């Protein structure tokens, strides 16, 4: 469902009268499947589009990667689908893409849901994952178990290893190779951890930030910069959950999002 320079995407539900369409954007090393339970629930009452960002999933690979470029990719997808205005849901890196889109094209965005990320430049925080990607040897991975064993040298958490394994595909020799543009993500890591590009703009429409109570991505010191660029921002906390609250407590997360969208 994607052209050479169009993001891969999947549609849920149907366009309907009076309901703002929704675009869902995943995080780093993820894909549009990460938030499919959310997409299916929201599609009970509205049109939902989930997309693979550039260098992720089945979308195109490109040596360049920045929040401005990723936001432009979403705009191109909206144009392709003839969508004038959307609500954007983004988790982690996808949350930064959503914020960038709102700041770049506020007339195309009705509201934003930001999952556990702030509009700031983060310190490096994926050393174990980056090391696993750099050291991965597909010729020694003829099964997902063998790939997992390689990743385990660097990554202790099984859930994080499974996230990487979902980015593998089998080649003609039976090896599990990267589907994502692994080298491109490594080379653009500084751009990925950076803040969106503000250009002194603001987004004066509803924005909901959602934080996992056990996550450290959103901190009290981020409140000032969030309020500066998103003056109508609200915050909801998913208790007893970390950064991956949409997987840990999907019913809670989906309920928060659904109630917010129903106010538009």
Backbone torsions as a table, in degrees:
resi	resn	phi	psi	omega
1	UNK	NA	20.9	-177.0
2	UNK	-136.4	139.8	173.4
3	UNK	-80.4	-178.1	-174.6
4	UNK	-58.6	-39.3	-178.9
5	UNK	-115.4	23.2	177.3
6	UNK	-111.4	136.7	179.8
7	UNK	-60.5	142.0	170.7
8	UNK	-67.7	139.5	-175.7
9	UNK	-150.2	165.0	175.4
10	UNK	-137.3	139.0	-179.9
11	UNK	-103.4	142.7	175.4
12	UNK	-126.7	137.5	179.6
13	UNK	72.7	-166.2	-176.1
14	UNK	-134.9	151.6	173.6
15	UNK	-58.0	138.7	-178.5
16	UNK	-139.4	157.9	179.4
17	UNK	-68.0	133.4	171.6
18	UNK	78.3	0.1	-179.2
19	UNK	-114.2	125.4	178.4
20	UNK	-69.3	125.8	175.4
21	UNK	-61.3	157.8	-177.8
22	UNK	-123.2	136.1	169.7
23	UNK	-114.6	132.8	-178.4
24	UNK	-112.4	132.1	-175.2
25	UNK	-127.0	128.0	-174.8
26	UNK	-84.0	178.4	-179.7
27	UNK	-97.2	-176.3	-178.5
28	UNK	-60.0	134.3	-178.8
29	UNK	67.4	10.4	179.3
30	UNK	-99.2	-165.0	177.2
31	UNK	-155.6	175.5	-178.7
32	UNK	-63.5	-18.9	179.4
33	UNK	-71.2	-19.9	-175.6
34	UNK	-58.4	-35.9	-176.7
35	UNK	-112.8	26.0	-179.1
36	UNK	-62.2	-35.6	175.8
37	UNK	-60.6	-38.3	176.6
38	UNK	-64.9	-44.0	179.7
39	UNK	-60.1	-44.1	-178.5
40	UNK	-65.0	-40.1	180.0
41	UNK	-66.8	-46.7	-179.2
42	UNK	-65.0	-29.9	-177.9
43	UNK	-69.0	-8.3	174.9
44	UNK	-66.3	-21.3	-177.5
45	UNK	-134.1	-1.4	-177.8
46	UNK	-157.3	169.9	179.5
47	UNK	-86.0	127.1	-177.1
48	UNK	-125.7	136.2	175.7
49	UNK	-123.7	124.4	174.4
50	UNK	-107.9	137.0	-174.0
51	UNK	-126.5	148.7	167.1
52	UNK	-89.2	123.5	176.4
53	UNK	-68.5	162.3	178.3
54	UNK	-54.4	144.4	-179.4
55	UNK	68.3	10.2	179.3
56	UNK	-128.3	156.5	175.8
57	UNK	52.7	-129.9	-179.6
58	UNK	-106.5	17.3	176.7
59	UNK	-82.0	168.8	-175.4
60	UNK	-65.5	154.6	175.6
61	UNK	-97.5	143.7	179.5
62	UNK	-150.7	141.8	180.0
63	UNK	-69.0	-23.1	-178.7
64	UNK	-99.6	140.2	-179.6
65	UNK	-154.3	118.1	177.5
66	UNK	-149.4	167.5	-180.0
67	UNK	-68.9	-32.8	175.6
68	UNK	-63.6	-45.0	179.6
69	UNK	-65.5	-41.0	-179.6
70	UNK	-67.6	-35.7	175.6
71	UNK	-66.2	-39.7	176.6
72	UNK	-62.6	-35.1	176.4
73	UNK	-61.9	-41.1	178.6
74	UNK	-65.9	-41.2	177.1
75	UNK	-61.1	-40.4	177.8
76	UNK	-63.8	-38.3	177.2
77	UNK	-66.0	-42.5	176.8
78	UNK	-59.5	-43.2	178.1
79	UNK	-62.0	-42.5	179.2
80	UNK	-60.2	-39.3	-178.2
81	UNK	-89.6	1.6	179.7
82	UNK	57.9	45.4	176.5
83	UNK	-102.2	121.8	-179.6
84	UNK	-80.3	-41.5	-173.6
85	UNK	-146.1	140.5	-178.0
86	UNK	-135.2	162.5	159.8
87	UNK	-98.5	135.1	-175.7
88	UNK	-112.6	130.0	174.5
89	UNK	-112.9	122.2	179.9
90	UNK	-133.4	133.7	177.0
91	UNK	-104.7	131.3	175.2
92	UNK	57.2	-120.2	177.7
93	UNK	-54.0	-38.5	177.3
94	UNK	-62.7	-29.4	175.0
95	UNK	-65.5	-37.3	175.7
96	UNK	-67.6	-37.9	176.0
97	UNK	-61.6	-43.9	179.5
98	UNK	-60.8	-43.7	177.7
99	UNK	-63.8	-42.1	179.2
100	UNK	-61.6	-43.5	179.1
101	UNK	-60.5	-43.7	-179.4
102	UNK	-63.9	-37.6	-179.9
103	UNK	-75.4	-33.6	-179.0
104	UNK	-77.8	-39.4	-173.3
105	UNK	-137.9	65.2	-175.9
106	UNK	-59.6	-26.1	179.1
107	UNK	-71.2	-14.2	-179.9
108	UNK	-100.5	-4.0	-174.0
109	UNK	-122.5	123.9	179.6
110	UNK	-87.6	-32.6	-177.3
111	UNK	-167.8	163.1	-178.0
112	UNK	-135.8	138.0	168.6
113	UNK	-114.8	121.4	-177.6
114	UNK	-110.3	118.1	-178.3
115	UNK	-92.5	101.2	166.2
116	UNK	56.2	51.0	175.7
117	UNK	-155.2	151.5	177.6
118	UNK	-113.6	159.9	178.9
119	UNK	-82.3	60.7	-176.6
120	UNK	-134.8	166.7	175.1
121	UNK	-86.5	115.4	-178.5
122	UNK	-88.2	152.0	170.5
123	UNK	-68.4	155.3	176.9
124	UNK	-54.0	134.1	-176.4
125	UNK	-143.5	13.9	-178.5
126	UNK	-124.5	35.3	-174.1
127	UNK	-57.3	-41.5	-177.9
128	UNK	-66.9	-41.7	179.8
129	UNK	-67.5	-44.1	179.8
130	UNK	-62.7	-39.4	177.7
131	UNK	-64.9	-39.7	179.1
132	UNK	-64.3	-39.8	179.4
133	UNK	-67.2	-44.7	-178.0
134	UNK	-63.3	-36.6	-173.8
135	UNK	-91.4	-5.6	-174.0
136	UNK	-64.1	134.2	-179.4
137	UNK	-120.9	99.3	-176.8
138	UNK	-61.3	-28.4	179.0
139	UNK	-66.4	-14.4	177.2
140	UNK	-106.7	17.3	-178.9
141	UNK	-130.6	82.3	177.6
142	UNK	-93.0	4.2	175.3
143	UNK	-150.6	162.5	177.1
144	UNK	-66.3	-30.2	177.4
145	UNK	-63.7	-42.6	178.6
146	UNK	-66.5	-35.7	175.8
147	UNK	-64.4	-43.5	179.6
148	UNK	-61.7	-38.6	178.9
149	UNK	-62.9	-38.6	176.3
150	UNK	-64.7	-46.3	-178.5
151	UNK	-63.6	-31.5	-177.1
152	UNK	-64.7	-19.3	176.0
153	UNK	-64.8	-22.8	-176.1
154	UNK	-119.6	-28.2	-172.2
155	UNK	-118.8	119.5	-178.0
156	UNK	-80.6	-33.9	-172.7
157	UNK	-79.7	119.8	178.7
158	UNK	-57.3	-36.6	-177.7
159	UNK	-65.2	-36.4	178.7
160	UNK	-70.6	-39.0	176.9
161	UNK	-63.3	-38.8	178.9
162	UNK	-65.1	-34.3	176.1
163	UNK	-60.6	-42.6	177.9
164	UNK	-68.7	-40.8	-178.2
165	UNK	-60.3	-32.7	178.1
166	UNK	-65.2	-15.2	179.2
167	UNK	-93.3	10.4	179.4
168	UNK	-103.7	152.8	173.0
169	UNK	-141.9	155.0	-177.3
170	UNK	-85.6	132.7	176.3
171	UNK	-92.7	-174.1	-175.1
172	UNK	-67.5	-17.1	177.7
173	UNK	-94.1	2.9	179.6
174	UNK	84.7	6.3	179.6
175	UNK	-86.2	147.4	175.3
176	UNK	-89.6	109.3	-177.6
177	UNK	-111.2	169.3	-177.5
178	UNK	-72.4	132.3	167.3
179	UNK	-84.7	-38.5	176.3
180	UNK	-69.2	164.2	172.5
181	UNK	-85.0	80.2	-173.1
182	UNK	-59.6	-45.2	-179.0
183	UNK	-65.0	-38.8	178.7
184	UNK	-63.8	-39.1	178.6
185	UNK	-67.7	-39.5	177.2
186	UNK	-62.4	-44.2	-177.0
187	UNK	-69.5	-25.9	-177.2
188	UNK	-104.4	14.5	-175.3
189	UNK	-59.1	-37.5	179.4
190	UNK	-62.6	-37.6	177.2
191	UNK	-67.9	-34.5	-176.9
192	UNK	-70.8	-39.1	-179.7
193	UNK	-81.4	-6.2	-178.8
194	UNK	-74.9	167.7	176.0
195	UNK	-77.4	157.6	169.0
196	UNK	-58.8	165.1	178.8
197	UNK	-91.1	115.5	-172.1
198	UNK	-84.9	-42.2	-177.2
199	UNK	52.2	34.1	175.6
200	UNK	60.6	22.8	179.4
201	UNK	-96.8	163.1	174.8
202	UNK	-133.7	160.2	177.2
203	UNK	-120.2	107.2	-171.6
204	UNK	-99.6	47.2	177.3
205	UNK	-131.7	173.4	-175.5
206	UNK	-60.9	133.2	175.2
207	UNK	-136.2	130.2	177.6
208	UNK	-116.6	119.7	172.7
209	UNK	-96.1	133.1	178.1
210	UNK	-119.5	128.7	-177.2
211	UNK	-120.1	140.3	167.5
212	UNK	-80.7	132.0	-174.5
213	UNK	-60.8	-27.0	-178.4
214	UNK	-95.7	3.8	-178.5
215	UNK	-95.1	151.3	-179.7
216	UNK	-108.0	9.2	-176.2
217	UNK	-71.6	-37.1	177.6
218	UNK	-105.5	121.9	-176.1
219	UNK	-122.9	157.6	179.6
220	UNK	-54.8	-32.7	-178.6
221	UNK	-70.2	-10.9	177.3
222	UNK	-81.7	-11.9	-174.6
223	UNK	-58.7	-40.0	-175.7
224	UNK	-64.4	-48.2	-177.2
225	UNK	-70.7	-33.4	175.9
226	UNK	-62.5	-46.5	-179.6
227	UNK	-65.3	-29.3	-179.6
228	UNK	-66.7	-43.5	-175.3
229	UNK	-100.0	-19.5	-179.9
230	UNK	-132.1	75.6	-170.7
231	UNK	-64.1	-18.8	179.0
232	UNK	-101.1	19.5	-176.8
233	UNK	-68.5	141.5	172.4
234	UNK	-121.5	163.1	179.1
235	UNK	-129.7	132.8	171.5
236	UNK	-123.2	145.2	-178.3
237	UNK	-117.8	131.1	174.2
238	UNK	-93.1	107.7	-175.2
239	UNK	-69.3	142.3	175.8
240	UNK	70.1	21.1	-179.1
241	UNK	-131.5	155.1	178.1
242	UNK	-100.6	-149.4	-176.4
243	UNK	-63.4	-28.9	-175.5
244	UNK	-99.6	44.5	-174.2
245	UNK	-60.8	-27.0	179.4
246	UNK	-67.0	-23.5	175.4
247	UNK	-95.0	-34.2	-177.8
248	UNK	-74.7	-42.0	-178.6
249	UNK	-135.9	67.8	-173.4
250	UNK	-61.9	-38.1	-178.7
251	UNK	-65.0	-39.9	178.6
252	UNK	-65.5	-50.2	-179.6
253	UNK	-60.1	-49.1	-177.9
254	UNK	-62.1	-36.9	177.9
255	UNK	-64.7	-42.0	178.4
256	UNK	-61.0	-46.1	-178.8
257	UNK	-64.9	-44.9	-177.9
258	UNK	-61.7	-44.3	179.2
259	UNK	-63.3	-39.4	178.3
260	UNK	-63.8	-47.8	-178.6
261	UNK	-64.4	-31.4	-179.8
262	UNK	-70.7	-10.9	176.5
263	UNK	-87.3	-8.7	-176.1
264	UNK	-73.4	NA	NA
